[in-house]
Amino acid sequence: MGYTKTELGTLDTGAAVYRYTLTNKKGVSASFTDLGGIWLTMIVPDREGKTADVLLGADNVPVLLNNPGHMGEPVGRNANRIAGGAFTLNGVTYLLDRNNGPNNLHSGLDYYRKRIYDAAVEETEEGTKVTFSLFSPDGDQGYPGNANVAVSYTLTEDCGVRIDYRMTADADTIANFTNHAYFNLAGHDSGDVLEQKLWLDADNFTPADETSIPTGEIRPVKGTPFDFTVMKAIGQDIHADYEQTKMTGGYDHNLCLNHEKGRLSLIAKAWDEKSGRTMEVYTDLPAVQFYTANSLETGQGKCGARYGHYAGFCLETQYVPDAINQPKFDSPVLKAGDTYATTTIYKFGVE
């Protein structure tokens, strides 16, 4: 195991931005940057031993600052949407940016991706770990409480990337982090993912309104395009005559996971039949946003790649969107003095 640290570029202020590349004994590597704690690359072999980068993303500072689609970003303090860009906590109403129609999306517009985190690397029993830490002051992005945030990535010997999120605050606030990584198991620049297959351990999903806010209904996936309880091609039902997928041009919905709340469990598996590459996803969170890059359009991908619609898929582990305003869902509130601690693992293999 080991790592290298190289300069990726500089900000307009002259501050240096660094890339941290972790490599395990099998030659699998993953790289990250202290700019936003963004996950940059994931290089894994196919069944013939040929390696490819299976993570969509950018490779220079200007694009990362304006990251189209939030590629590889650890999003916080709150991932996904909050209706009306507002919430009430302990009798106080907090106003957030309305950067997605009438709603707040991914805590914008002052995204964490624009900030340089403190970085520390260490060797653990599981593998090399890089931890990115950030202080978020009271009122940052509109949220209450001074908060200490940490996102750790560990590249394990069994070819997983373990992501540990930690946050403490001195006032009640929201903590709901995810990583907005886009995966294409055939390679980041190989075209669309519609033939790649997916299984999800989710019997229910949350239908959304026209602004992508959950309506409050919890609907069984059976008989809908959202039924991935038996592995199927991502594109099999993506263009079905179904109001929810037609409204978003594909999948961009929250699914309610079956596993026991708080237990780190296998919740998804993806497979690219042509290359043989697989990816398993483990989390202790109650939900996952499945997104098929329906609106992604960038000519600024890594190595000159152009990413279009369906060029990747996201499995964003999370609390249900707008849960702060919908008490029927698990609460994303972090109490003052408590620790938000959650883990998600993306584990790569071949079949």
Secondary structure, DSSP 8 states (H G I E B T S, - for coil): -EEEEEEEEE-TT--EEEEEEEE-TTS-EEEEESBTT-EEEEEEE-TTS-EEE-B----SHHHHHT-GGGTT-EE-SB-SEEGGGEEEETTEEEE----BTTBEETT-SS-GGGSB-EEEEEE-SSEEEEEEEEEE-TTGGG--S-EEEEEEEEEETTSEEEEEEEEEESS-EE-B-EE---B-TT-TTS---TTSEEEE--SEEE-B-TTS-B-S--EE-TTSTT--SS-EETTSSTT-S-HHHHHHTS-EEEEE--S-TT--EEEEEEE-TTT-EEEEEEESSSEEEEE--TT--BS--GGG--B-TTS-BEEEEES-TTGGG-TTS---EE-TT-EEEEEEEEEEEE-
